Amino acid sequence: MSAGVQDLVSRIRATMAREGFVGRPGVAPERLQAFEAAHRVRLPDSFRKFYLQMDGMEDPNWEPRTMTRIWPLAEVKPVSLEFPDPKDGDHSRYPGAFCFADHSIWAWGYAIQLRPMPVDPVVYLVGGEGRLIYAPDFESFLSSLADDRILEPRPA
């Protein structure tokens, strides 16, 4: 496990515990493999390492300072399923991207591009105006939570 992701998850868990929230235990490697097979993708290393250590956050628990909830792996889904109406711009704005978290009970969401080949893709902010990049990669997304920072999205 990457010391970077492991440290970030430990810091996020500690903040949550101080506020009375808990993160879920990590998933078994077989669950990650089943997700990859079902969706025909390869998870980025940082995403995989996070879910091995922490299977997201219970609903309605979230990281209390940033009001962000990373979803359990069972809730991670393609953006097109989170926004099923084809008339909704987000339905087709992020092909191959999967929603994995939301801010403030879905004021907006976060999605990551997943592909058949392992890459460490950007994290998108979804549910807003236009196509926006929130973080350059998943580890940077986790770092923003651990450091109590909300990043400034930029156009993709």
Secondary structure, 3 states (H helix, E strand, C coil): CCHHHHHHHHHHHHHHHHCCCCEEECCCHHHHHHHHHHHCCECCHHHHHHHHHEEEECCCCCECCCCEEECCHHHCEEHHHHCCCCCCHHHHHCCCEEEEEEECCCCEEEEEECECCCCCCCEEEECCCCCEEEECCHHHHHHHHHCCCCCCCEEC
